[in-house]
Amino acid sequence: MTSSQPRSSSLIDPSQLWKFGVLLAVYFLVVLALPRPESVKPEGWRLLGIFLATVAGLVLQPIAGGALVLLAVTLSSVLGGLKISQALEGYADSSVWLVVAAFMISRALINTGLARRIALLFVRMFGKSSLGVCYSLSLTDVVLASIIPSNGARSGGVVLPILRSICGLYGSNPGGSAGLIGTFLFASVYQSICISSAMFFTGQASNPLAANYAANAGFPITWASWFAAGIVPGLCSILLAPLIVRRILPPTIQHTPEASEFARKELRSMGRLSAAERILAVVFVSVCLAWVTSGTLHKVDITVTALIGCCVLLLSGVLTWEDVKSERALWDIFVWYGGLVKLGRALNDAGVTQAFANNVGATFSTAGWVTLFVVALVIYFYTHYAFASITAHILAMYPPFLAVLIAKGAPIGLVAFSFAIFVNLAAGLTHYGTTPSPMYFAMEYVSMKDWWKIGFAVSLSNLLVWGTIGFAWWKILGIW
């Protein structure tokens, strides 16, 4: 029996040590240099140092995000005044298990091929033009976003392979032929992915985190209420974004009958719905309907509904426990999301968030909430140029902006939904804004210059649509 070999000569890459130095500097700057408000106890201030160092770590990534959050949770019981049982409470939160359940269902959607079948059905129906292909793939992502909380899984695992195949049908490859159709499709479909991420509670993994912060502030957000808020302005943005991209990067090929035929052949080769797909389709529709009607037709918590759906899939064999164990993204998100939920609540309980809001409110005492809201929202949106993670952006800026604007008298529903949704739309600005962006950019159909140009142009469209149609729709719904 041979002894195992070490994986590397160094446990920590020396080139990453400076990042740990930055995290330590952030912590000690907060604890030792920043003045602590009288309303916040020393342990609460140390907790703020841990939290801000964690945010910096999620941006710099000296180690994996999940490992970093686990370290922060542990330190919160050593330095932040929490008992270890309190520090671990986030892992029992129902919203954390909702995300876990949704990931389990999404794995079944991909494994059985039902997600791909849905995409091909849309392409067969609408894929007779380049614009139709874009809309069909965008609508696929919209449907899957209703229950798959990973924009990387659905857009990278389902939409991207079909998109790449369609480009190949027309000889549109990276390089000189990219402009035939590929550049337009890659740029426009990616922008649509960011919009669909904004439309649903499960649009991407950290949306429930923003909802959790909103609930802590006194405004609970459910799957149904997010769906109602996002569907009208979201569909308007989905329709408009490809038109803007086509104006800036028009494809040479406008008519695409081969794409529809490709989808028809692929569906024929897939055959009839398998037993597993039929069971999954019933579970998928049932869970979504139960989420929509929660609080109106019944009082069953949406997490319970999702877990029941998972149990049905496990009992029927559509999903196996091996599938669940091998879903690395699920367990990674469980660790970092559960930890961050508790850290955020602990900061709120320690009075840190309210102290920040009081100080900022005093600074802008002469400005009304409308002015402050507009300025803050634009700053919040375009600050995403500095973030490679929606989660890090929410952690750093959502709670303080929410607290400040509520303290100024802004309608809590308007603020809570605006800052939760707009951070997703902002991910379209760059080629690193969220998980799918490097996947699509790496295909080399869109240059960095064009990517950023499209990102900025569509950002103006999204701000206009959601700031007019969206806010008006929310007024009708009684959100503000």
Secondary structure, 3 states (H helix, E strand, C coil): CCCCCCCCCCCCCHHHHHHHHHHHHHHHHHHHHCCCCCCCCHHHHHHHHHHHHHHHHHHHCCCCHHHHHHHHHHHHHHCCCCCHHHHCHHHHCHHHHHHHHHHHHHHHHHHHCHHHHHHHHHHHHHCCEHHHHHHHHHHHHHHHHCCCCCHHHHHHHHHHHHHHHHHHHCCCCCCCCHHHCHHHHHHHHHHHHHHHHHHCCCCCCCHHHHHHHHHHCCCCCCHHHHHHHHHHHHHHHHHHHHHHHHHHCCCCCCECHHHHHHHHHHHHHHCCCCHHHHHHHHHHHHHHHHHHHECCCECCCHHHHHHHHHHHHHHHCCCCHHHHHHCHHHHHHHHHHHHHHHHHHHHHHCCHHHHHHHHHHHHCCCCCHHHHHHHHHHHHHHHHHHCCCHHHHHHHHHHHHHHHHHHCCCCHHHHHHHHHHHHHHHHHHCCCCCCHHHHHHCCCCCCHHHHHHHHHHHHHHHHHHHHHHHHHHHHHHCCC
